[in-house]
Amino acid sequence: MGNESEIRLLGTAASPFVNRVQFALNLKSIKYEYIEEYLARKSELLLTSNPVHKKVPVLLHANKPPICESQIIIEYLDEIQPDLFQLLPSASLDRANCRFWAAYIDNKFFPLYEELRRTTKKAGQEAIKEQMIEATKLLEEAFVKSSNGKAYFGGDQVGYLDVVLGCFVRWIKHVDELNDFNTFDEVRVPELAKWAKNVSSHEALKSVTPGVETLVSFFGLLHIYKPPYQ
Ligand SMILES: N[C@@H](CCC(=O)N[C@@H](CS)C(=O)NCC(=O)O)C(=O)O
């Protein structure tokens, strides 16, 4: 579905939220035109397409109004292309469960990495790492319940939570390396550790995962320029 000019994605290569949308587009074999944004000097197209948050990703579908916010974008993609890699499950309760954990991941879990990146005092860093340990234990339990002994949150194939959390794996590993930490510790969270390996080697994600140089230069930008990144 979709010819290149029909779907356009405004993004920046190091953004896990952008990678999330690219992961979903790739799974669903939706062709798209990718437009790289330089966030220190946002384009008119980005500012007019996402005037509320002024953030990437933004999905432009033909001449329809722009779609902003990565979770909303991937739900939209799931609705327009339900036949291939249906991300949200069909049962209402399962969908509600996915949305619950997706909100937890974006609002509670991932912000800890931003907090760790910004915290310079050792005691503060250790306190955040403790919170990360508790959060990953909760995610391990959620994974065990939802995967039913299979490789992914979605079971045998990648589902909504695999896309929502999977996009952060590379970024998390980078923050871990800088902070002498191991989020996906094989002893503490064995199932999540296996999942992280599986999802990050999935071709649809691997092909959009930023390399270390991209991450290093993006972290440098975050250091100099202090926007309301979340
Ligand atoms: N909740 C948003 C987060 C998107 C986001 O934080 N994007 C960052 C890049 S990683 C951005 O565009 N930041 C620009 C800014 O904060 O000015 C989503 O899920 O799409």
PDBQT file of the ligand as one rigid body, heavy atoms in Angstrom, charges set to zero:
ROOT
HETATM    1  N1  LIG A 301       5.246  12.099  22.707  1.00  0.00    +0.000 N 
HETATM    2  C1  LIG A 301       5.928  12.359  21.469  1.00  0.00    +0.000 C 
HETATM    3  C2  LIG A 301       7.414  12.584  21.746  1.00  0.00    +0.000 C 
HETATM    4  C3  LIG A 301       8.162  13.027  20.500  1.00  0.00    +0.000 C 
HETATM    5  C4  LIG A 301       9.501  13.680  20.868  1.00  0.00    +0.000 C 
HETATM    6  O1  LIG A 301       9.851  13.857  22.041  1.00  0.00    +0.000 OA
HETATM    7  N2  LIG A 301      10.229  14.057  19.820  1.00  0.00    +0.000 N 
HETATM    8  C5  LIG A 301      11.473  14.774  20.037  1.00  0.00    +0.000 C 
HETATM    9  C6  LIG A 301      12.620  14.054  19.334  1.00  0.00    +0.000 C 
HETATM   10  S1  LIG A 301      13.023  12.561  20.192  1.00  0.00    +0.000 SA
HETATM   11  C7  LIG A 301      11.344  16.168  19.415  1.00  0.00    +0.000 C 
HETATM   12  O2  LIG A 301      10.899  16.329  18.313  1.00  0.00    +0.000 OA
HETATM   13  N3  LIG A 301      11.755  17.187  20.160  1.00  0.00    +0.000 N 
HETATM   14  C8  LIG A 301      11.784  18.544  19.698  1.00  0.00    +0.000 C 
HETATM   15  C9  LIG A 301      11.590  19.499  20.841  1.00  0.00    +0.000 C 
HETATM   16  O3  LIG A 301      11.366  19.052  21.970  1.00  0.00    +0.000 OA
HETATM   17  O4  LIG A 301      11.679  20.695  20.589  1.00  0.00    +0.000 OA
HETATM   18  C10 LIG A 301       5.698  11.178  20.517  1.00  0.00    +0.000 C 
HETATM   19  O5  LIG A 301       5.430  10.071  20.999  1.00  0.00    +0.000 OA
HETATM   20  O6  LIG A 301       5.718  11.380  19.297  1.00  0.00    +0.000 OA
ENDROOT
TORSDOF 0
